[in-house]
């Protein structure tokens, strides 16, 4: 058995977005001799998932540990990639993603969801906005999903993560809002009516259209605090990947 690691993210035409993901992976401490490939679902020519599979198999990898670098198991992308890699027999919803050609055995990991490391990362990016925690609500904002099953997984993960952030921050409350279906504006309005200052934290890997344009547009005219800072860059994200890979390697090697 020769294991390797395939880290899969969504991808972007923005080269800065891609480089931020690559920098995080470049900080991994997984030991020498463990091949690692970074691939993207779309938009990054020559770095797509099939390219990553082929580079690992060319290096002699027999078992591929896949880390889906997405923020929620409610993402349809997490589901369709698992299916296309042959790690599950059918997708949770119809997909246009064709099955990949894979000779190695695939061991599919898990996305961010409510990991404790991620809660620390969110608070690190937000703590500069906090003035009176006892009068503040932290509102996590995620993409969400309109699809049954996926929406519930989004809600479960982000609500649990919000509670983790509340405990480490000392804030009076924590809640979440989703862009799909839209609940962000109503959540800010609700907590303002309770007399709370609202600190809005985007649950996205890196900055882009949703964090720079969509969230501010949804909240136009309301009083809230927003840094726009996303999970990356942060040293704990490589640690999260390392812990997952090491756990899967331990199970693989018995």
Sine and cosine of phi, psi and omega as CSV:
sin_phi,cos_phi,sin_psi,cos_psi,sin_omega,cos_omega
0.00,0.00,0.76,-0.65,0.12,-0.99
-0.79,-0.61,0.96,-0.29,-0.02,-1.00
-0.99,0.13,0.41,-0.91,0.13,-0.99
-0.57,-0.82,0.21,-0.98,-0.07,-1.00
-0.85,-0.53,0.76,-0.65,0.08,-1.00
-0.88,-0.47,0.92,-0.40,0.01,-1.00
-0.98,-0.19,0.85,-0.53,-0.10,-0.99
-0.90,-0.44,0.81,-0.59,0.09,-1.00
-0.83,-0.55,0.08,-1.00,-0.11,-0.99
-0.94,0.35,-0.75,0.66,-0.07,-1.00
0.98,-0.20,0.37,-0.93,-0.03,-1.00
-0.36,-0.93,0.44,-0.90,0.12,-0.99
-0.96,0.27,-0.26,0.97,0.02,-1.00
-0.98,0.21,0.92,-0.40,-0.05,-1.00
-0.90,0.44,-0.49,0.87,0.04,-1.00
-0.90,0.44,-0.67,0.75,0.04,-1.00
-0.84,0.55,-0.74,0.68,-0.02,-1.00
-0.90,0.43,-0.68,0.73,-0.05,-1.00
-0.92,0.40,-0.54,0.84,0.02,-1.00
-0.90,0.43,-0.67,0.74,0.06,-1.00
-0.90,0.43,-0.70,0.72,-0.01,-1.00
-0.90,0.44,-0.61,0.79,0.03,-1.00
-0.90,0.44,-0.64,0.77,0.03,-1.00
-0.89,0.46,-0.70,0.71,0.00,-1.00
-0.92,0.38,-0.54,0.84,0.02,-1.00
-0.91,0.41,-0.28,0.96,0.01,-1.00
-1.00,-0.03,0.03,1.00,-0.02,-1.00
-0.91,0.41,0.60,-0.80,0.08,-1.00
-0.87,-0.50,0.99,0.12,-0.08,-1.00
-0.95,-0.32,0.03,1.00,-0.01,-1.00
1.00,-0.03,0.48,-0.88,-0.01,-1.00
-0.95,0.31,0.46,-0.89,0.07,-1.00
1.00,0.02,-0.01,1.00,0.03,-1.00
-0.97,-0.26,0.97,-0.24,-0.03,-1.00
-0.90,0.43,0.67,-0.75,0.02,-1.00
-0.76,-0.65,0.75,-0.66,0.07,-1.00
-0.83,-0.56,0.61,-0.79,0.07,-1.00
-0.94,-0.35,0.83,-0.55,-0.01,-1.00
-0.78,-0.63,0.25,-0.97,-0.05,-1.00
-0.75,-0.66,0.57,-0.82,-0.02,-1.00
-0.89,0.46,-0.62,0.78,-0.03,-1.00
-0.35,-0.94,0.19,-0.98,0.19,-0.98
0.97,0.24,-0.09,1.00,0.00,-1.00
-0.87,-0.49,1.00,-0.06,-0.10,-0.99
-0.86,0.51,0.72,-0.70,0.01,-1.00
0.99,0.15,-0.04,1.00,-0.04,-1.00
-0.79,-0.61,0.44,0.90,-0.03,-1.00
-0.98,0.18,0.08,-1.00,-0.13,-0.99
-0.88,0.48,-0.68,0.73,0.02,-1.00
-0.88,0.48,-0.59,0.81,0.05,-1.00
-0.88,0.47,-0.68,0.74,0.00,-1.00
-0.91,0.42,-0.67,0.74,0.04,-1.00
-0.86,0.52,-0.74,0.67,-0.06,-1.00
-0.91,0.42,-0.60,0.80,0.01,-1.00
-0.92,0.40,-0.62,0.78,0.03,-1.00
-0.94,0.34,-0.69,0.73,0.01,-1.00
-0.92,0.40,-0.56,0.83,0.07,-1.00
-0.90,0.45,-0.48,0.88,0.02,-1.00
-0.99,0.11,0.06,1.00,0.06,-1.00
1.00,-0.01,0.22,0.98,-0.03,-1.00
-0.94,0.35,0.74,-0.67,0.02,-1.00
-0.97,-0.24,-0.40,0.92,-0.03,-1.00
-0.74,-0.68,0.87,-0.49,-0.04,-1.00
-0.97,-0.24,0.88,-0.48,0.12,-0.99
-1.00,0.03,0.89,-0.45,-0.06,-1.00
-0.98,-0.21,0.83,-0.56,0.08,-1.00
-0.95,-0.31,0.94,-0.33,0.04,-1.00
-0.98,0.18,0.97,-0.26,-0.07,-1.00
-0.99,0.11,0.95,0.32,0.03,-1.00
-0.77,-0.64,0.32,-0.95,-0.12,-0.99
-1.00,0.03,-0.19,0.98,-0.07,-1.00
-0.50,-0.87,0.62,-0.79,0.12,-0.99
-0.95,0.31,-0.11,0.99,0.12,-0.99
-0.99,0.14,-0.04,1.00,0.04,-1.00
-0.95,0.30,0.78,-0.63,0.06,-1.00
-0.90,0.44,-0.43,0.90,0.02,-1.00
-0.91,0.41,-0.65,0.76,0.03,-1.00
-0.86,0.51,-0.67,0.74,-0.02,-1.00
-0.93,0.37,-0.73,0.68,-0.09,-1.00
-0.95,0.32,-0.53,0.85,0.06,-1.00
-0.92,0.39,-0.66,0.75,0.03,-1.00
-0.85,0.52,-0.69,0.72,0.04,-1.00
-0.90,0.43,-0.75,0.66,-0.08,-1.00
-0.91,0.41,-0.39,0.92,0.06,-1.00
-1.00,0.09,-0.08,1.00,0.00,-1.00
0.99,0.14,0.25,0.97,-0.04,-1.00
-1.00,0.03,-0.14,0.99,0.12,-0.99
-0.55,-0.83,0.50,-0.87,-0.14,-0.99
-0.95,0.31,-0.45,0.89,-0.04,-1.00
-0.47,-0.88,0.52,-0.85,0.03,-1.00
-0.97,0.25,0.37,-0.93,0.02,-1.00
-0.95,0.32,-0.38,0.92,0.11,-0.99
-0.54,-0.84,0.32,-0.95,-0.05,-1.00
-0.84,0.55,0.68,-0.74,-0.03,-1.00
-0.69,-0.72,0.50,-0.87,0.09,-1.00
-1.00,-0.08,0.04,1.00,-0.02,-1.00
-0.98,0.22,0.89,-0.46,-0.01,-1.00
-0.97,0.25,0.54,-0.84,0.05,-1.00
-0.85,0.53,0.63,-0.78,0.03,-1.00
-0.99,0.13,0.33,-0.94,0.11,-0.99
-1.00,-0.01,0.94,-0.35,-0.06,-1.00
-0.72,-0.69,0.82,-0.58,0.08,-1.00
-1.00,-0.09,-0.56,0.83,-0.02,-1.00
-0.94,0.33,0.31,-0.95,0.08,-1.00
-0.99,0.16,0.73,-0.68,-0.07,-1.00
-0.98,-0.18,0.75,-0.67,0.07,-1.00
-0.87,-0.50,0.96,-0.27,-0.17,-0.99
-1.00,0.01,0.79,-0.62,-0.03,-1.00
-1.00,0.03,-0.51,-0.86,-0.09,-1.00
-0.66,-0.75,0.46,-0.89,0.01,-1.00
-0.98,0.17,-0.12,-0.99,-0.11,-0.99
-0.86,0.51,-0.81,0.59,-0.05,-1.00
0.75,0.67,-0.88,-0.47,-0.10,-1.00
-0.89,-0.46,0.56,0.83,-0.03,-1.00
-0.86,0.50,0.66,-0.75,0.00,-1.00
-0.84,0.54,-0.60,0.80,0.04,-1.00
-0.85,0.52,-0.62,0.78,-0.05,-1.00
-0.93,0.36,-0.60,0.80,0.05,-1.00
-0.88,0.48,-0.66,0.75,0.04,-1.00
-0.90,0.43,-0.67,0.74,0.01,-1.00
-0.87,0.49,-0.70,0.71,0.00,-1.00
-0.88,0.48,-0.71,0.70,-0.03,-1.00
-0.93,0.38,-0.60,0.80,0.06,-1.00
-0.85,0.52,-0.63,0.78,-0.02,-1.00
-0.97,0.22,-0.31,0.95,-0.14,-0.99
-0.96,-0.29,-0.36,0.93,-0.19,-0.98
-0.86,0.50,-0.47,0.88,0.02,-1.00
-0.91,0.42,-0.33,0.95,0.00,-1.00
-1.00,0.01,-0.25,0.97,-0.11,-0.99
-0.99,0.16,0.80,-0.60,0.00,-1.00
-0.90,-0.43,-0.71,0.70,0.00,-1.00
-0.71,-0.70,1.00,0.09,-0.09,-1.00
-0.80,0.60,-0.54,0.84,-0.05,-1.00
-0.93,0.36,-0.20,0.98,0.02,-1.00
-0.88,-0.48,0.31,0.95,-0.11,-0.99
-0.89,-0.47,0.55,-0.84,0.19,-0.98
-0.89,-0.46,0.76,-0.65,0.10,-0.99
-1.00,-0.05,0.83,-0.57,-0.02,-1.00
-0.92,-0.40,0.94,-0.35,0.09,-1.00
-0.99,0.16,0.70,-0.71,0.01,-1.00
-0.87,-0.49,0.86,-0.50,0.02,-1.00
-0.85,-0.52,0.17,-0.99,-0.04,-1.00
-0.92,0.39,-0.72,0.69,0.00,-1.00
0.98,0.22,-0.10,-0.99,-0.01,-1.00
-0.42,-0.91,0.57,-0.83,0.05,-1.00
-1.00,-0.01,-0.08,1.00,-0.10,-1.00
-1.00,0.00,0.75,-0.66,0.04,-1.00
-0.84,0.54,0.60,-0.80,-0.06,-1.00
1.00,0.00,-0.81,0.58,0.03,-1.00
-0.95,0.33,-0.68,0.74,0.01,-1.00
-0.87,0.50,-0.67,0.75,-0.01,-1.00
-0.91,0.41,-0.59,0.80,0.04,-1.00
-0.93,0.37,-0.62,0.79,0.10,-0.99
-0.85,0.52,-0.76,0.64,-0.06,-1.00
-0.89,0.46,-0.67,0.74,-0.03,-1.00
-0.90,0.44,-0.73,0.68,-0.04,-1.00
-0.92,0.39,-0.72,0.69,-0.09,-1.00
-0.96,0.28,-0.52,0.86,0.04,-1.00
-0.94,0.35,-0.65,0.76,0.04,-1.00
-0.91,0.41,-0.65,0.76,0.03,-1.00
-0.90,0.43,-0.65,0.76,0.03,-1.00
-0.86,0.51,-0.65,0.76,0.02,-1.00
-0.91,0.40,-0.61,0.79,0.07,-1.00
-0.88,0.47,-0.69,0.73,0.00,-1.00
-0.90,0.43,-0.65,0.76,0.02,-1.00
-0.86,0.51,-0.69,0.73,-0.05,-1.00
-0.91,0.41,-0.65,0.76,-0.05,-1.00
-0.99,0.16,-0.39,0.92,-0.05,-1.00
-1.00,0.05,-0.47,0.88,-0.10,-0.99
0.98,0.18,0.19,0.98,0.02,-1.00
-0.92,0.39,0.41,-0.91,-0.01,-1.00
-0.90,0.44,-0.58,0.81,-0.04,-1.00
-0.42,-0.91,0.30,-0.95,0.13,-0.99
-0.60,-0.80,0.57,-0.82,-0.07,-1.00
-0.52,-0.85,-0.05,-1.00,0.05,-1.00
-0.62,-0.78,0.41,-0.91,0.13,-0.99
-0.70,-0.71,0.55,-0.83,0.02,-1.00
-0.91,-0.42,0.54,-0.84,0.06,-1.00
-0.98,0.22,-0.45,0.89,0.03,-1.00
-0.70,-0.72,0.91,-0.42,-0.23,0.97
-0.94,0.33,0.51,-0.86,-0.20,-0.98
-0.93,0.38,0.86,-0.50,0.09,-1.00
-0.71,-0.70,0.13,0.99,-0.15,-0.99
-0.92,0.39,-0.78,0.63,-0.06,-1.00
-0.89,0.45,-0.69,0.72,-0.04,-1.00
-0.91,0.42,-0.54,0.84,0.02,-1.00
-0.94,0.35,-0.67,0.74,0.04,-1.00
-0.90,0.44,-0.70,0.72,0.02,-1.00
-0.86,0.50,-0.68,0.73,-0.02,-1.00
-0.87,0.50,-0.76,0.64,-0.07,-1.00
-0.95,0.32,-0.48,0.88,0.11,-0.99
-0.91,0.40,-0.61,0.79,0.03,-1.00
-0.91,0.41,-0.43,0.90,0.05,-1.00
-0.99,0.15,-0.01,1.00,0.00,-1.00
1.00,0.08,0.28,0.96,-0.02,-1.00
-1.00,-0.10,0.55,-0.83,0.28,-0.96
-0.98,0.21,0.63,-0.78,-0.05,-1.00
-0.92,-0.39,0.85,-0.52,0.07,-1.00
-0.98,-0.20,0.91,-0.42,-0.08,-1.00
-0.99,-0.10,0.82,-0.58,-0.02,-1.00
-0.87,-0.49,0.88,-0.47,0.00,-1.00
-0.97,0.23,0.81,-0.58,0.04,-1.00
-1.00,-0.04,0.97,0.25,0.02,-1.00
-0.71,-0.71,0.48,-0.88,-0.01,-1.00
-0.90,0.44,-0.76,0.65,-0.01,-1.00
-0.55,-0.84,0.26,-0.96,-0.11,-0.99
-0.91,0.41,0.55,-0.83,0.01,-1.00
-0.10,-0.99,-0.37,-0.93,-0.09,-1.00
-0.84,0.54,-0.68,0.73,-0.05,-1.00
-0.92,0.39,-0.65,0.76,-0.05,-1.00
-0.98,0.18,-0.51,0.86,-0.07,-1.00
-1.00,-0.01,-0.49,0.87,-0.11,-0.99
-0.88,-0.48,-0.82,0.57,-0.17,-0.99
-0.90,0.44,-0.78,0.63,-0.04,-1.00
-0.88,0.47,-0.76,0.65,0.05,-1.00
-0.86,0.52,-0.59,0.81,0.02,-1.00
-0.91,0.41,-0.66,0.75,-0.01,-1.00
-0.90,0.43,-0.45,0.89,-0.10,-1.00
-0.96,-0.28,0.21,0.98,-0.05,-1.00
-0.83,0.55,0.76,-0.65,0.05,-1.00
1.00,-0.01,-0.14,0.99,0.01,-1.00
-0.99,-0.12,0.37,-0.93,0.08,-1.00
-1.00,-0.06,0.84,-0.54,0.02,-1.00
-0.26,-0.97,0.24,-0.97,0.05,-1.00
-0.93,-0.37,0.70,-0.71,-0.11,-0.99
-0.48,-0.88,0.88,-0.48,0.03,-1.00
-1.00,-0.02,-0.40,0.92,-0.06,-1.00
0.98,0.22,0.06,1.00,-0.06,-1.00
-0.97,0.23,0.76,-0.65,-0.04,-1.00
-0.99,-0.14,-0.03,-1.00,-0.07,-1.00
-0.88,0.47,-0.66,0.75,0.02,-1.00
-0.99,-0.16,0.54,-0.84,-0.05,1.00
-0.99,0.15,0.55,-0.83,0.08,-1.00
-0.26,-0.97,0.71,-0.71,-0.05,-1.00
-0.90,0.43,-0.32,0.95,-0.02,-1.00
-0.98,0.22,-0.32,0.95,0.01,-1.00
-0.92,0.39,-0.71,0.70,0.12,-0.99
-0.84,0.55,-0.60,0.80,0.02,-1.00
-0.89,0.45,-0.66,0.75,0.04,-1.00
-0.87,0.49,-0.70,0.72,0.02,-1.00
-0.90,0.44,-0.72,0.70,-0.01,-1.00
-0.84,0.54,-0.72,0.70,-0.04,-1.00
-0.89,0.46,-0.64,0.77,0.01,-1.00
-0.92,0.38,-0.71,0.70,-0.01,-1.00
-0.89,0.45,-0.71,0.71,-0.02,-1.00
-0.90,0.44,-0.61,0.79,0.04,-1.00
-0.90,0.43,-0.65,0.76,0.01,-1.00
-0.94,0.33,-0.60,0.80,0.05,-1.00
-0.89,0.45,-0.65,0.76,0.00,-1.00
-0.88,0.47,-0.67,0.74,0.02,-1.00
-0.92,0.38,-0.61,0.79,-0.01,-1.00
-0.90,0.43,-0.64,0.76,-0.09,-1.00
-1.00,0.03,-0.05,1.00,0.06,-1.00
0.93,0.36,0.00,0.00,0.00,0.00
